[in-house]
Structure formats: C-alpha cells, structure tokens
C-alpha cells in the first residue's frame, strides 16, 4: 500500500457472508483503504484509498500540523455506512 496505508491498525469485513469487501484503517497515513475481490475466484485482492483525512493547523500543537490519527473504524450492521474516529482530534466521522 506504500504511503497510502502507513500503520494499518484495524481491519473490518462487511457483515454479509457473501461480500468480498472490507476496510483497513491506517493510523499514520490518516486514511481508510477499501479492499475487495470481484469474484471468489480472483487470486488477489484489489484496493483503493476511499477516505483521506487532511492534516490541519492547530495553535499550540507540537508539530507544524495535527494529523487525524484514525484509530477505530466501524461498519453499520446493514453494511451501508462506515464510521471512524480521529483520535488526536476527538471527532467521529
């Protein structure tokens, strides 16, 4: 995944047992990667970055900018929504 998936922290698969999709929350690169197969016969998973959180300017922060630091991801039970938390910022998206 290169710079698009630094420090993969959590993996979540869809709830449907027939689904070939899942997500990985990557803490340091502040993004979420969607991985999938088009069919069960595919030998390898494909992947795309589907969420990329920007670093922001914050007064008094130790670094030039504050990263989101995605730490928790959750897929709704109906597999329609993806939620995640930005640990350093204290918000849920």
Secondary structure, DSSP 8 states (H G I E B T S, - for coil): -GGGGTTEEEEEE-SSTT--EEEEEETTTTEEEEEE-SSTT-SS-EEEEEEE---B--TT-SSSSB---EEEEEE-TTS--EEEEETTTTEE-
